[in-house]
């Protein structure tokens, strides 16, 4: 039996925006290794559950879905970033720590 992961994705490294990081995702752990096709070079797998990716507004909804369908699950809590509000003028303050 495969285990479902419930997590909230982090922001991408390509842009500074935080789009697509608000929803919780339920996806299954990979059940089989990926196979490279020798002729075309495509990657494939016989694991159909690895293609399932469900989005939920809250982690509670995702957990309730997993319980309702009898899925083993593991919840990964996100690391919240610490925002320290600063102004541009703080860069030029006389009492600034160097």
MOPAC internal coordinates of N, CA, C and O (Angstrom, degrees):
PM7 1SCF
backbone

  N    0.0000 0     0.00 0     0.00 0    0    0    0
  C    1.4447 1     0.00 0     0.00 0    1    0    0
  C    1.5268 1   108.95 1     0.00 0    2    1    0
  O    1.2310 1   120.90 1   -48.88 1    3    2    1
  N    1.2947 1   115.89 1   131.12 1    3    2    1
  C    1.4559 1   120.02 1  -178.78 1    5    3    2
  C    1.5305 1   110.84 1   -85.35 1    6    5    3
  O    1.2310 1   121.81 1   -23.64 1    7    6    5
  N    1.3006 1   114.15 1   156.36 1    7    6    5
  C    1.4613 1   121.27 1  -178.61 1    9    7    6
  C    1.5239 1   108.96 1  -102.96 1   10    9    7
  O    1.2310 1   120.90 1   -43.95 1   11   10    9
  N    1.3157 1   115.88 1   136.05 1   11   10    9
  C    1.4597 1   120.68 1   177.15 1   13   11   10
  C    1.5281 1   109.25 1   -91.50 1   14   13   11
  O    1.2310 1   120.87 1   -42.21 1   15   14   13
  N    1.3154 1   115.94 1   137.79 1   15   14   13
  C    1.4569 1   122.00 1   175.69 1   17   15   14
  C    1.5193 1   108.67 1  -100.04 1   18   17   15
  O    1.2310 1   120.35 1   -46.25 1   19   18   17
  N    1.3121 1   116.94 1   133.75 1   19   18   17
  C    1.4584 1   122.17 1   176.07 1   21   19   18
  C    1.5251 1   106.20 1  -119.32 1   22   21   19
  O    1.2310 1   120.92 1   -61.09 1   23   22   21
  N    1.3317 1   115.85 1   118.91 1   23   22   21
  C    1.4549 1   120.02 1  -176.95 1   25   23   22
  C    1.5219 1   110.18 1  -152.85 1   26   25   23
  O    1.2310 1   121.12 1   -12.71 1   27   26   25
  N    1.3063 1   115.47 1   167.29 1   27   26   25
  C    1.4581 1   122.03 1   173.08 1   29   27   26
  C    1.5233 1   107.05 1  -110.61 1   30   29   27
  O    1.2310 1   119.57 1   -56.47 1   31   30   29
  N    1.3320 1   118.42 1   123.53 1   31   30   29
  C    1.4637 1   119.75 1  -173.62 1   33   31   30
  C    1.5274 1   112.44 1   -68.50 1   34   33   31
  O    1.2310 1   121.18 1   -25.32 1   35   34   33
  N    1.3152 1   115.35 1   154.68 1   35   34   33
  C    1.4522 1   121.01 1   176.82 1   37   35   34
  C    1.5217 1   109.47 1   -85.90 1   38   37   35
  O    1.2310 1   120.32 1   -11.82 1   39   38   37
  N    1.2980 1   116.99 1   168.18 1   39   38   37
  C    1.4615 1   119.55 1   178.59 1   41   39   38
  C    1.5165 1   109.32 1   -73.58 1   42   41   39
  O    1.2310 1   120.62 1   -26.66 1   43   42   41
  N    1.3221 1   116.43 1   153.34 1   43   42   41
  C    1.4549 1   119.80 1  -178.53 1   45   43   42
  C    1.5230 1   109.95 1   -74.99 1   46   45   43
  O    1.2310 1   120.77 1   -23.50 1   47   46   45
  N    1.3075 1   116.13 1   156.50 1   47   46   45
  C    1.4579 1   120.99 1   179.71 1   49   47   46
  C    1.5251 1   111.60 1   -80.47 1   50   49   47
  O    1.2310 1   120.23 1   168.26 1   51   50   49
  N    1.3152 1   117.17 1   -11.74 1   51   50   49
  C    1.4564 1   120.51 1  -174.70 1   53   51   50
  C    1.5313 1   112.81 1   -79.99 1   54   53   51
  O    1.2310 1   119.62 1   152.55 1   55   54   53
  N    1.3094 1   118.34 1   -27.45 1   55   54   53
  C    1.4564 1   120.47 1  -177.93 1   57   55   54
  C    1.5234 1   108.92 1  -137.95 1   58   57   55
  O    1.2310 1   121.21 1   -18.92 1   59   58   57
  N    1.3062 1   115.30 1   161.08 1   59   58   57
  C    1.4532 1   118.80 1  -177.12 1   61   59   58
  C    1.5249 1   112.67 1   -88.08 1   62   61   59
  O    1.2310 1   119.52 1   173.64 1   63   62   61
  N    1.3163 1   118.52 1    -6.36 1   63   62   61
  C    1.4544 1   121.50 1  -178.93 1   65   63   62
  C    1.5116 1   112.53 1   -72.55 1   66   65   63
  O    1.2310 1   121.03 1   -16.91 1   67   66   65
  N    1.3242 1   115.63 1   163.09 1   67   66   65
  C    1.4616 1   120.44 1  -178.32 1   69   67   66
  C    1.5174 1   111.25 1  -114.62 1   70   69   67
  O    1.2310 1   120.35 1  -149.53 1   71   70   69
  N    1.3278 1   116.94 1    30.47 1   71   70   69
  C    1.4655 1   121.07 1   178.76 1   73   71   70
  C    1.5282 1   109.85 1   -66.40 1   74   73   71
  O    1.2310 1   120.58 1   -29.56 1   75   74   73
  N    1.3033 1   116.50 1   150.44 1   75   74   73
  C    1.4657 1   124.35 1   178.84 1   77   75   74
  C    1.5347 1   113.05 1    62.22 1   78   77   75
  O    1.2310 1   119.92 1  -156.17 1   79   78   77
  N    1.3157 1   117.76 1    23.83 1   79   78   77
  C    1.4612 1   119.95 1   177.11 1   81   79   78
  C    1.5212 1   111.76 1  -114.38 1   82   81   79
  O    1.2310 1   119.71 1  -176.92 1   83   82   81
  N    1.3075 1   118.17 1     3.08 1   83   82   81
  C    1.4657 1   121.53 1  -176.81 1   85   83   82
  C    1.5283 1   112.26 1   -88.49 1   86   85   83
  O    1.2310 1   119.55 1   149.35 1   87   86   85
  N    1.3077 1   118.46 1   -30.65 1   87   86   85
  C    1.4627 1   122.06 1  -175.16 1   89   87   86
  C    1.5281 1   110.82 1   -89.25 1   90   89   87
  O    1.2310 1   121.17 1   -26.25 1   91   90   89
  N    1.3116 1   115.36 1   153.75 1   91   90   89
  C    1.4610 1   122.47 1   176.83 1   93   91   90
  C    1.5207 1   108.50 1   -93.02 1   94   93   91
  O    1.2310 1   120.39 1   -35.14 1   95   94   93
  N    1.3189 1   116.85 1   144.86 1   95   94   93
  C    1.4604 1   122.26 1  -176.96 1   97   95   94
  C    1.5187 1   109.57 1  -119.11 1   98   97   95
  O    1.2310 1   121.29 1   -43.47 1   99   98   97
  N    1.3298 1   115.14 1   136.53 1   99   98   97
  C    1.4605 1   122.03 1   172.79 1  101   99   98
  C    1.5169 1   106.43 1  -112.95 1  102  101   99
  O    1.2310 1   120.39 1   -60.41 1  103  102  101
  N    1.3291 1   116.85 1   119.59 1  103  102  101
  C    1.4569 1   121.32 1   176.01 1  105  103  102
  C    1.5192 1   108.34 1  -141.57 1  106  105  103
  O    1.2310 1   120.83 1   -19.81 1  107  106  105
  N    1.3159 1   116.01 1   160.19 1  107  106  105
  C    1.4509 1   121.51 1  -175.11 1  109  107  106
  C    1.5231 1   111.01 1   -94.27 1  110  109  107
  O    1.2310 1   121.24 1   -32.73 1  111  110  109
  N    1.3333 1   115.24 1   147.27 1  111  110  109
  C    1.4613 1   120.94 1   174.01 1  113  111  110
  C    1.5287 1   107.85 1   -64.57 1  114  113  111
  O    1.2310 1   119.71 1   -33.16 1  115  114  113
  N    1.3286 1   118.15 1   146.84 1  115  114  113
  C    1.4693 1   119.36 1   178.66 1  117  115  114
  C    1.5293 1   110.93 1   -62.64 1  118  117  115
  O    1.2310 1   121.21 1   -50.02 1  119  118  117
  N    1.3301 1   115.29 1   129.98 1  119  118  117
  C    1.4588 1   120.43 1  -178.84 1  121  119  118
  C    1.5110 1   113.22 1   -95.04 1  122  121  119
  O    1.2310 1   120.21 1   160.06 1  123  122  121
  N    1.3199 1   117.21 1   -19.94 1  123  122  121
  C    1.4593 1   121.55 1  -179.61 1  125  123  122
  C    1.5228 1   108.96 1  -141.62 1  126  125  123
  O    1.2310 1   121.10 1   -24.36 1  127  126  125
  N    1.3184 1   115.50 1   155.64 1  127  126  125
  C    1.4617 1   120.13 1   179.89 1  129  127  126
  C    1.5260 1   110.34 1   -74.09 1  130  129  127
  O    1.2310 1   120.66 1   -27.72 1  131  130  129
  N    1.3133 1   116.34 1   152.28 1  131  130  129
  C    1.4629 1   121.63 1   176.39 1  133  131  130
  C    1.5322 1   108.85 1   -73.34 1  134  133  131
  O    1.2310 1   121.07 1   -33.64 1  135  134  133
  N    1.3199 1   115.55 1   146.36 1  135  134  133
  C    1.4610 1   121.67 1  -179.10 1  137  135  134
  C    1.5216 1   108.09 1  -120.09 1  138  137  135
  O    1.2310 1   119.87 1   -45.75 1  139  138  137
  N    1.3214 1   117.85 1   134.25 1  139  138  137
  C    1.4575 1   122.17 1   178.04 1  141  139  138
  C    1.5223 1   108.02 1   -95.35 1  142  141  139
  O    1.2310 1   120.92 1   -53.55 1  143  142  141
  N    1.3408 1   115.85 1   126.45 1  143  142  141
  C    1.4579 1   121.13 1   177.78 1  145  143  142
  C    1.5241 1   108.36 1   -71.64 1  146  145  143
  O    1.2310 1   119.66 1   -53.58 1  147  146  145
  N    1.3544 1   118.26 1   126.42 1  147  146  145
  C    1.4593 1   119.68 1  -175.35 1  149  147  146
  C    1.5363 1   113.68 1   -68.74 1  150  149  147
  O    1.2310 1   119.92 1   151.40 1  151  150  149
  N    1.3218 1   117.76 1   -28.60 1  151  150  149
  C    1.4572 1   120.20 1  -176.89 1  153  151  150
  C    1.5318 1   112.15 1   -80.71 1  154  153  151
  O    1.2310 1   120.21 1   127.64 1  155  154  153
  N    1.3184 1   117.20 1   -52.36 1  155  154  153
  C    1.4559 1   121.06 1  -173.96 1  157  155  154
  C    1.5301 1   113.71 1   -97.67 1  158  157  155
  O    1.2310 1   120.12 1   159.62 1  159  158  157
  N    1.3189 1   117.37 1   -20.38 1  159  158  157
  C    1.4523 1   120.60 1  -179.15 1  161  159  158
  C    1.5159 1   113.43 1    84.16 1  162  161  159
  O    1.2310 1   119.78 1  -171.51 1  163  162  161
  N    1.3251 1   118.03 1     8.49 1  163  162  161
  C    1.4573 1   121.04 1   178.91 1  165  163  162
  C    1.5163 1   110.45 1   -75.07 1  166  165  163
  O    1.2310 1   120.76 1   -27.05 1  167  166  165
  N    1.3094 1   116.15 1   152.95 1  167  166  165
  C    1.4596 1   120.41 1   175.08 1  169  167  166
  C    1.5125 1   109.01 1  -100.57 1  170  169  167
  O    1.2310 1   121.11 1   -39.70 1  171  170  169
  N    1.3053 1   115.48 1   140.30 1  171  170  169
  C    1.4481 1   120.46 1   179.66 1  173  171  170
  C    1.5057 1   110.71 1  -148.02 1  174  173  171
  O    1.2310 1   121.68 1    -6.80 1  175  174  173
  N    1.3116 1   114.40 1   173.20 1  175  174  173
  C    1.4554 1   120.12 1  -179.99 1  177  175  174
  C    1.5167 1   108.32 1  -157.58 1  178  177  175
  O    1.2310 1   120.58 1   -26.85 1  179  178  177
  N    1.3065 1   116.49 1   153.15 1  179  178  177
  C    1.4516 1   121.16 1   175.82 1  181  179  178
  C    1.5137 1   112.20 1   -87.73 1  182  181  179
  O    1.2310 1   120.71 1   179.34 1  183  182  181
  N    1.3174 1   116.25 1    -0.66 1  183  182  181
  C    1.4606 1   121.99 1  -177.69 1  185  183  182
  C    1.5220 1   109.56 1   -86.22 1  186  185  183
  O    1.2310 1   119.90 1   -74.43 1  187  186  185
  N    1.3238 1   117.79 1   105.57 1  187  186  185
  C    1.4621 1   121.43 1  -178.35 1  189  187  186
  C    1.5336 1   112.35 1   -77.79 1  190  189  187
  O    1.2310 1   120.05 1   155.32 1  191  190  189
  N    1.3191 1   117.51 1   -24.68 1  191  190  189
  C    1.4644 1   119.72 1  -178.17 1  193  191  190
  C    1.5272 1   112.28 1   -69.45 1  194  193  191
  O    1.2310 1   120.14 1   159.38 1  195  194  193
  N    1.3268 1   117.34 1   -20.62 1  195  194  193
  C    1.4641 1   119.29 1  -179.50 1  197  195  194
  C    1.5256 1   111.61 1   -70.35 1  198  197  195
  O    1.2310 1   119.83 1   166.96 1  199  198  197
  N    1.3252 1   117.94 1   -13.04 1  199  198  197
  C    1.4585 1   121.71 1   179.20 1  201  199  198
  C    1.5248 1   112.30 1   -87.75 1  202  201  199
  O    1.2310 1   119.72 1   167.78 1  203  202  201
  N    1.3265 1   118.14 1   -12.22 1  203  202  201
  C    1.4588 1   122.18 1  -176.80 1  205  203  202
  C    1.5256 1   109.32 1   -85.33 1  206  205  203
  O    1.2310 1   121.14 1   -53.66 1  207  206  205
  N    1.3227 1   115.42 1   126.34 1  207  206  205
  C    1.4646 1   121.54 1   177.71 1  209  207  206
  C    1.5202 1   107.72 1  -142.95 1  210  209  207
  O    1.2310 1   120.43 1   -71.73 1  211  210  209
  N    1.3273 1   116.78 1   108.27 1  211  210  209
  C    1.4549 1   122.06 1  -176.92 1  213  211  210
  C    1.5191 1   110.05 1  -105.26 1  214  213  211
  O    1.2310 1   120.65 1   -38.37 1  215  214  213
  N    1.3285 1   116.37 1   141.63 1  215  214  213
  C    1.4641 1   122.26 1   179.78 1  217  215  214
  C    1.5256 1   109.97 1  -110.67 1  218  217  215
  O    1.2310 1   121.35 1   -40.50 1  219  218  217
  N    1.3435 1   115.03 1   139.50 1  219  218  217
  C    1.4552 1   122.02 1   179.59 1  221  219  218
  C    1.5247 1   109.11 1  -133.88 1  222  221  219
  O    1.2310 1   120.81 1   -27.01 1  223  222  221
  N    1.3230 1   116.05 1   152.99 1  223  222  221
  C    1.4644 1   120.95 1  -179.69 1  225  223  222
  C    1.5261 1   111.39 1   -72.27 1  226  225  223
  O    1.2310 1   119.94 1   143.83 1  227  226  225
  N    1.3292 1   117.72 1   -36.17 1  227  226  225
  C    1.4673 1   121.32 1  -179.29 1  229  227  226
  C    1.5168 1   109.89 1  -132.20 1  230  229  227
  O    1.2310 1   120.93 1   -16.93 1  231  230  229
  N    1.3285 1   115.82 1   163.07 1  231  230  229
  C    1.4627 1   119.74 1   178.13 1  233  231  230
  C    1.5256 1   110.49 1   -70.23 1  234  233  231
  O    1.2310 1   120.25 1   149.74 1  235  234  233
  N    1.3338 1   117.12 1   -30.26 1  235  234  233
  C    1.4639 1   120.51 1   178.92 1  237  235  234
  C    1.5207 1   110.99 1   -63.11 1  238  237  235
  O    1.2310 1   120.27 1   139.86 1  239  238  237
  N    1.3315 1   117.08 1   -40.14 1  239  238  237
  C    1.4674 1   119.90 1   177.37 1  241  239  238
  C    1.5200 1   111.02 1   -62.90 1  242  241  239
  O    1.2310 1   120.12 1   139.28 1  243  242  241
  N    1.3162 1   117.38 1   -40.72 1  243  242  241
  C    1.4615 1   121.04 1   179.82 1  245  243  242
  C    1.5240 1   111.08 1   -66.78 1  246  245  243
  O    1.2310 1   120.34 1   138.89 1  247  246  245
  N    1.3228 1   116.95 1   -41.11 1  247  246  245
  C    1.4635 1   121.02 1   178.91 1  249  247  246
  C    1.5256 1   110.00 1   -66.12 1  250  249  247
  O    1.2310 1   120.13 1   137.71 1  251  250  249
  N    1.3335 1   117.36 1   -42.29 1  251  250  249
  C    1.4569 1   120.73 1   177.91 1  253  251  250
  C    1.5257 1   111.38 1   -61.52 1  254  253  251
  O    1.2310 1   120.15 1   140.09 1  255  254  253
  N    1.3330 1   117.32 1   -39.91 1  255  254  253
  C    1.4616 1   121.60 1   177.51 1  257  255  254
  C    1.5280 1   110.48 1   -62.07 1  258  257  255
  O    1.2310 1   120.55 1   135.01 1  259  258  257
  N    1.3400 1   116.56 1   -44.99 1  259  258  257
  C    1.4655 1   120.60 1  -179.72 1  261  259  258
  C    1.5283 1   111.09 1   -63.89 1  262  261  259
  O    1.2310 1   120.25 1   138.99 1  263  262  261
  N    1.3235 1   117.12 1   -41.01 1  263  262  261
  C    1.4657 1   120.21 1   178.79 1  265  263  262
  C    1.5227 1   111.43 1   -66.48 1  266  265  263
  O    1.2310 1   120.94 1   138.54 1  267  266  265
  N    1.3396 1   115.81 1   -41.46 1  267  266  265
  C    1.4655 1   120.39 1  -179.23 1  269  267  266
  C    1.5292 1   112.00 1   -61.65 1  270  269  267
  O    1.2310 1   120.50 1   145.43 1  271  270  269
  N    1.3251 1   116.65 1   -34.57 1  271  270  269
  C    1.4588 1   120.62 1  -177.89 1  273  271  270
  C    1.5245 1   112.92 1   -98.67 1  274  273  271
  O    1.2310 1   119.69 1  -173.04 1  275  274  273
  N    1.3200 1   118.20 1     6.96 1  275  274  273
  C    1.4567 1   122.57 1   175.84 1  277  275  274
  C    1.5193 1   113.56 1    68.59 1  278  277  275
  O    1.2310 1   120.11 1  -144.31 1  279  278  277
  N    1.3142 1   117.40 1    35.69 1  279  278  277
  C    1.4585 1   121.56 1  -178.74 1  281  279  278
  C    1.5242 1   110.12 1   -95.56 1  282  281  279
  O    1.2310 1   121.19 1   -38.59 1  283  282  281
  N    1.3238 1   115.33 1   141.41 1  283  282  281
  C    1.4565 1   119.70 1   170.69 1  285  283  282
  C    1.5210 1   106.57 1   -78.09 1  286  285  283
  O    1.2310 1   120.00 1   -45.47 1  287  286  285
  N    1.3201 1   117.60 1   134.53 1  287  286  285
  C    1.4545 1   119.79 1  -175.00 1  289  287  286
  C    1.5164 1   110.81 1  -139.84 1  290  289  287
  O    1.2310 1   121.50 1   -18.93 1  291  290  289
  N    1.3241 1   114.74 1   161.07 1  291  290  289
  C    1.4477 1   121.98 1   175.20 1  293  291  290
  C    1.5228 1   107.07 1  -139.77 1  294  293  291
  O    1.2310 1   120.52 1   -50.82 1  295  294  293
  N    1.3312 1   116.61 1   129.18 1  295  294  293
  C    1.4557 1   121.80 1  -177.60 1  297  295  294
  C    1.5265 1   108.76 1   -99.13 1  298  297  295
  O    1.2310 1   120.65 1   -51.26 1  299  298  297
  N    1.3276 1   116.37 1   128.74 1  299  298  297
  C    1.4598 1   123.09 1   175.75 1  301  299  298
  C    1.5242 1   108.15 1  -107.63 1  302  301  299
  O    1.2310 1   120.76 1   -66.88 1  303  302  301
  N    1.3220 1   116.16 1   113.12 1  303  302  301
  C    1.4602 1   120.78 1  -179.32 1  305  303  302
  C    1.5287 1   109.24 1   -74.82 1  306  305  303
  O    1.2310 1   119.80 1   -40.31 1  307  306  305
  N    1.3286 1   117.99 1   139.69 1  307  306  305
  C    1.4709 1   119.77 1  -179.28 1  309  307  306
  C    1.5255 1   111.75 1   -76.03 1  310  309  307
  O    1.2310 1   121.33 1   -27.03 1  311  310  309
  N    1.3161 1   115.06 1   152.97 1  311  310  309
  C    1.4597 1   121.11 1   173.91 1  313  311  310
  C    1.5260 1   106.80 1   -88.51 1  314  313  311
  O    1.2310 1   120.75 1   -67.37 1  315  314  313
  N    1.3094 1   116.16 1   112.63 1  315  314  313
  C    1.4565 1   120.30 1  -179.00 1  317  315  314
  C    1.5197 1   109.32 1   -77.92 1  318  317  315
  O    1.2310 1   120.98 1   -42.71 1  319  318  317
  N    1.3159 1   115.73 1   137.29 1  319  318  317
  C    1.4577 1   118.70 1   179.29 1  321  319  318
  C    1.5213 1   109.75 1   -81.26 1  322  321  319
  O    1.2310 1   120.83 1   -30.46 1  323  322  321
  N    1.3121 1   116.02 1   149.54 1  323  322  321
  C    1.4564 1   122.00 1  -179.43 1  325  323  322
  C    1.5294 1   107.38 1   -96.97 1  326  325  323
  O    1.2310 1   120.46 1   -61.18 1  327  326  325
  N    1.3208 1   116.72 1   118.82 1  327  326  325
  C    1.4530 1   121.78 1  -179.80 1  329  327  326
  C    1.5169 1   108.37 1  -100.99 1  330  329  327
  O    1.2310 1   121.15 1   -60.61 1  331  330  329
  N    1.3107 1   115.40 1   119.39 1  331  330  329
  C    1.4559 1   120.95 1   176.65 1  333  331  330
  C    1.5239 1   107.63 1  -106.47 1  334  333  331
  O    1.2310 1   119.74 1   -75.72 1  335  334  333
  N    1.3163 1   118.10 1   104.28 1  335  334  333
  C    1.4586 1   119.39 1  -177.36 1  337  335  334
  C    1.5270 1   111.44 1   -64.28 1  338  337  335
  O    1.2310 1   121.83 1   -48.72 1  339  338  337
  N    1.3163 1   114.10 1   131.28 1  339  338  337
  C    1.4591 1   121.09 1   178.83 1  341  339  338
  C    1.5162 1   108.54 1  -139.98 1  342  341  339
  O    1.2310 1   121.39 1   -20.57 1  343  342  341
  N    1.2839 1   114.95 1   159.43 1  343  342  341
  C    1.4551 1   118.99 1   175.46 1  345  343  342
  C    1.5231 1   108.51 1  -110.57 1  346  345  343
  O    1.2310 1   120.95 1   -16.72 1  347  346  345
  N    1.3093 1   115.79 1   163.28 1  347  346  345
  C    1.4558 1   121.23 1   179.61 1  349  347  346
  C    1.5278 1   110.89 1   -64.44 1  350  349  347
  O    1.2310 1   120.37 1   148.64 1  351  350  349
  N    1.3113 1   116.90 1   -31.36 1  351  350  349
  C    1.4598 1   121.04 1  -179.48 1  353  351  350
  C    1.5272 1   112.05 1   -65.84 1  354  353  351
  O    1.2310 1   119.58 1   156.74 1  355  354  353
  N    1.3202 1   118.40 1   -23.26 1  355  354  353
  C    1.4690 1   121.12 1   178.52 1  357  355  354
  C    1.5276 1   111.94 1   -62.62 1  358  357  355
  O    1.2310 1   119.97 1   156.79 1  359  358  357
  N    1.3257 1   117.67 1   -23.21 1  359  358  357
  C    1.4663 1   120.62 1   178.53 1  361  359  358
  C    1.5221 1   111.80 1   -67.68 1  362  361  359
  O    1.2310 1   119.77 1   157.86 1  363  362  361
  N    1.3316 1   118.04 1   -22.14 1  363  362  361
  C    1.4498 1   122.14 1  -175.50 1  365  363  362
  C    1.5276 1   112.51 1  -115.65 1  366  365  363
  O    1.2310 1   120.17 1  -163.70 1  367  366  365
  N    1.3188 1   117.29 1    16.30 1  367  366  365
  C    1.4715 1   121.15 1  -179.07 1  369  367  366
  C    1.5278 1   110.56 1   -69.39 1  370  369  367
  O    1.2310 1   120.36 1   -32.06 1  371  370  369
  N    1.3332 1   116.92 1   147.94 1  371  370  369
  C    1.4624 1   120.61 1  -179.48 1  373  371  370
  C    1.5318 1   111.58 1   -73.46 1  374  373  371
  O    1.2310 1   120.08 1   149.94 1  375  374  373
  N    1.3178 1   117.45 1   -30.06 1  375  374  373
  C    1.4525 1   120.51 1  -177.59 1  377  375  374
  C    1.5355 1   111.83 1   -95.03 1  378  377  375
  O    1.2310 1   120.41 1  -154.83 1  379  378  377
  N    1.2980 1   116.83 1    25.17 1  379  378  377
  C    1.4688 1   121.99 1  -178.66 1  381  379  378
  C    1.5282 1   110.07 1   -71.66 1  382  381  379
  O    1.2310 1   120.18 1   -39.72 1  383  382  381
  N    1.3371 1   117.26 1   140.28 1  383  382  381
  C    1.4588 1   122.63 1   177.88 1  385  383  382
  C    1.5201 1   107.64 1   -83.69 1  386  385  383
  O    1.2310 1   120.68 1   -50.29 1  387  386  385
  N    1.3097 1   116.30 1   129.71 1  387  386  385
  C    1.4777 1   119.65 1  -178.12 1  389  387  386
  C    1.4784 1   111.72 1   -96.47 1  390  389  387
  O    1.2310 1   120.10 1   180.00 1  391  390  389

